[in-house]
Amino acid sequence: HSPPLQLPSASRREDKPEVTLPPQKRDRHAHAYTRQLMETESRMSREAWVRATDASDLVHGEVMSLRTTV
């Protein structure tokens, strides 16, 4: 009588042995990820600033236009 069949794992992580990186390499990965997050946040902040400035300039122009027509 043979043992029951094992179903394949639903999770790929369970199939792979866990690898422990040396602390220096872990730190390098963490630093690269943090740097990427900071660069993304910086870019998004600049883009938001430009949109806000453009909107402010547009409203200012409309207000000035209304003042000259009244």
ChimeraX commands (.cxc) that place a marker at each C-alpha (Angstrom):
marker #1 position 0.00,0.00,0.00 radius 0.5
marker #1 position 1.56,3.33,-1.10 radius 0.5
marker #1 position 1.60,6.61,0.88 radius 0.5
marker #1 position -1.04,9.26,0.02 radius 0.5
marker #1 position -0.16,11.64,-2.80 radius 0.5
marker #1 position 1.02,15.09,-1.77 radius 0.5
marker #1 position -0.67,17.98,-3.56 radius 0.5
marker #1 position 1.68,20.66,-4.91 radius 0.5
marker #1 position 2.03,23.66,-2.67 radius 0.5
marker #1 position -0.27,26.59,-3.46 radius 0.5
marker #1 position 2.42,28.99,-2.32 radius 0.5
marker #1 position 5.68,29.27,-4.21 radius 0.5
marker #1 position 7.39,30.54,-1.03 radius 0.5
marker #1 position 6.82,27.20,0.65 radius 0.5
marker #1 position 8.62,25.48,-2.22 radius 0.5
marker #1 position 11.82,27.47,-1.79 radius 0.5
marker #1 position 14.15,27.15,1.17 radius 0.5
marker #1 position 14.58,30.36,3.14 radius 0.5
marker #1 position 17.88,32.08,2.40 radius 0.5
marker #1 position 19.52,34.16,5.08 radius 0.5
marker #1 position 21.59,36.99,3.66 radius 0.5
marker #1 position 24.63,38.33,5.47 radius 0.5
marker #1 position 23.81,41.54,7.42 radius 0.5
marker #1 position 25.84,43.77,5.07 radius 0.5
marker #1 position 23.95,42.52,2.02 radius 0.5
marker #1 position 20.58,42.84,3.83 radius 0.5
marker #1 position 21.49,46.42,4.74 radius 0.5
marker #1 position 22.39,47.17,1.12 radius 0.5
marker #1 position 19.02,45.87,-0.08 radius 0.5
marker #1 position 17.18,47.84,2.62 radius 0.5
marker #1 position 19.14,51.00,1.76 radius 0.5
marker #1 position 18.39,50.63,-1.96 radius 0.5
marker #1 position 14.69,50.15,-1.22 radius 0.5
marker #1 position 14.62,53.17,1.12 radius 0.5
marker #1 position 16.44,55.29,-1.48 radius 0.5
marker #1 position 13.92,54.25,-4.14 radius 0.5
marker #1 position 11.02,55.19,-1.85 radius 0.5
marker #1 position 12.57,58.58,-1.07 radius 0.5
marker #1 position 13.22,59.33,-4.75 radius 0.5
marker #1 position 9.65,58.38,-5.66 radius 0.5
marker #1 position 8.24,60.53,-2.86 radius 0.5
marker #1 position 10.43,63.45,-3.94 radius 0.5
marker #1 position 9.31,63.15,-7.58 radius 0.5
marker #1 position 5.65,62.93,-6.61 radius 0.5
marker #1 position 6.00,65.96,-4.32 radius 0.5
marker #1 position 7.58,68.01,-7.12 radius 0.5
marker #1 position 4.80,66.99,-9.52 radius 0.5
marker #1 position 2.12,67.90,-6.97 radius 0.5
marker #1 position 3.84,71.27,-6.36 radius 0.5
marker #1 position 3.84,72.02,-10.10 radius 0.5
marker #1 position 0.14,71.11,-10.42 radius 0.5
marker #1 position -0.75,73.27,-7.41 radius 0.5
marker #1 position 1.28,76.20,-8.74 radius 0.5
marker #1 position -0.32,75.87,-12.19 radius 0.5
marker #1 position -3.80,75.79,-10.64 radius 0.5
marker #1 position -2.99,78.83,-8.51 radius 0.5
marker #1 position -1.67,80.74,-11.54 radius 0.5
marker #1 position -4.80,79.82,-13.50 radius 0.5
marker #1 position -7.12,81.03,-10.73 radius 0.5
marker #1 position -5.08,84.22,-10.32 radius 0.5
marker #1 position -5.36,84.89,-14.06 radius 0.5
marker #1 position -9.13,84.34,-13.97 radius 0.5
marker #1 position -9.52,86.68,-10.98 radius 0.5
marker #1 position -7.47,89.38,-12.70 radius 0.5
marker #1 position -9.57,88.92,-15.85 radius 0.5
marker #1 position -12.78,89.34,-13.85 radius 0.5
marker #1 position -11.43,92.48,-12.18 radius 0.5
marker #1 position -10.76,94.13,-15.54 radius 0.5
marker #1 position -14.24,93.32,-16.88 radius 0.5
marker #1 position -16.14,94.66,-13.85 radius 0.5
marker link #1:1,2 radius 0.2
marker link #1:2,3 radius 0.2
marker link #1:3,4 radius 0.2
marker link #1:4,5 radius 0.2
marker link #1:5,6 radius 0.2
marker link #1:6,7 radius 0.2
marker link #1:7,8 radius 0.2
marker link #1:8,9 radius 0.2
marker link #1:9,10 radius 0.2
marker link #1:10,11 radius 0.2
marker link #1:11,12 radius 0.2
marker link #1:12,13 radius 0.2
marker link #1:13,14 radius 0.2
marker link #1:14,15 radius 0.2
marker link #1:15,16 radius 0.2
marker link #1:16,17 radius 0.2
marker link #1:17,18 radius 0.2
marker link #1:18,19 radius 0.2
marker link #1:19,20 radius 0.2
marker link #1:20,21 radius 0.2
marker link #1:21,22 radius 0.2
marker link #1:22,23 radius 0.2
marker link #1:23,24 radius 0.2
marker link #1:24,25 radius 0.2
marker link #1:25,26 radius 0.2
marker link #1:26,27 radius 0.2
marker link #1:27,28 radius 0.2
marker link #1:28,29 radius 0.2
marker link #1:29,30 radius 0.2
marker link #1:30,31 radius 0.2
marker link #1:31,32 radius 0.2
marker link #1:32,33 radius 0.2
marker link #1:33,34 radius 0.2
marker link #1:34,35 radius 0.2
marker link #1:35,36 radius 0.2
marker link #1:36,37 radius 0.2
marker link #1:37,38 radius 0.2
marker link #1:38,39 radius 0.2
marker link #1:39,40 radius 0.2
marker link #1:40,41 radius 0.2
marker link #1:41,42 radius 0.2
marker link #1:42,43 radius 0.2
marker link #1:43,44 radius 0.2
marker link #1:44,45 radius 0.2
marker link #1:45,46 radius 0.2
marker link #1:46,47 radius 0.2
marker link #1:47,48 radius 0.2
marker link #1:48,49 radius 0.2
marker link #1:49,50 radius 0.2
marker link #1:50,51 radius 0.2
marker link #1:51,52 radius 0.2
marker link #1:52,53 radius 0.2
marker link #1:53,54 radius 0.2
marker link #1:54,55 radius 0.2
marker link #1:55,56 radius 0.2
marker link #1:56,57 radius 0.2
marker link #1:57,58 radius 0.2
marker link #1:58,59 radius 0.2
marker link #1:59,60 radius 0.2
marker link #1:60,61 radius 0.2
marker link #1:61,62 radius 0.2
marker link #1:62,63 radius 0.2
marker link #1:63,64 radius 0.2
marker link #1:64,65 radius 0.2
marker link #1:65,66 radius 0.2
marker link #1:66,67 radius 0.2
marker link #1:67,68 radius 0.2
marker link #1:68,69 radius 0.2
marker link #1:69,70 radius 0.2
view
